[in-house]
Amino acid sequence: MQDPEIGGGAKLKELVDAYERRLIESALAASAGNQRRAAASLGLLPTTLHEKMKRLGLLRRRQEQEEPEQVAAG
């Protein structure tokens, strides 16, 4: 059985980034968004997690998700 992502001709970096993104998103969900706990569960320093999130575009996505809640609350 072939992985659909691999079948599309994706490059190794793209596959690694996609896998890393899923792991980080899962760790963040399990830690209710707490980046320090997510980093610890992944065996990373919080600064390393932050850099990975920045590189993978996860920081912008998380900030966009949080902004509507802040507006609604404020």
N, C-alpha and C positions, 0 to 999 in steps of 0.2 A: 504494500500500500504506500502510495506516495503522498507526502505532505502537500496540500494545495498551494501553500506559500512557496515551496521549493519548485513546484511544477511551473510556476509563472516566470522562472528565470531570474529570481531575486538573487542579488549578490550577498555574499557572506555577511558583510557589514549591515545590510538591511535586515537580514534575518536575525542577527545578534541584537540589533537595536530593537526590533519588534519583540523579541523574547524578553529583553531587559525591561522594556516598557511594561509588558504584561506583569512581570515579577514585581516591579515597583508599584504599579497600580494595585495589585493584589495586597502587597504589604501595607500600603496606605489605607486600603479599605479595612483590612484586619485591625489596624491600629486607630481606626476612626479619624484618619487624617493626621495623626501625630507623627511628624517626620522623624523625631528622635527615636521613637519606638519602632517605626518602620525601618529605619537605618539599622538599629540593633538587631532586628529580626533577620535582616539580610546580611549581617556581619560587616556592615559598612560604618564608617564615621559619618555623622550627620552632614559634614561639609562635602564628603564624597557623594552622598545621596543627592544633596542640593545641586552639585555640579552635573550629575547624571540627569537629574530632572530638567535642568536648564538646557542641556544638550539635546535631550529628547523632546523638548517642547512641552513638558508636563507642568512646568511652573506657570506658564501663561494660561494653560487650560484650567488649572486649579484656581487661579486668580479670577478667571472669567466666571467660573461656577460659583465662587464665593461672593462676588460683587452684587448679584441680584438679591441675595439674602441680606446683605448689609444695607442695601437701599430700602428693602421692605421693612427691615427692623428699625431703620433710622428715620 
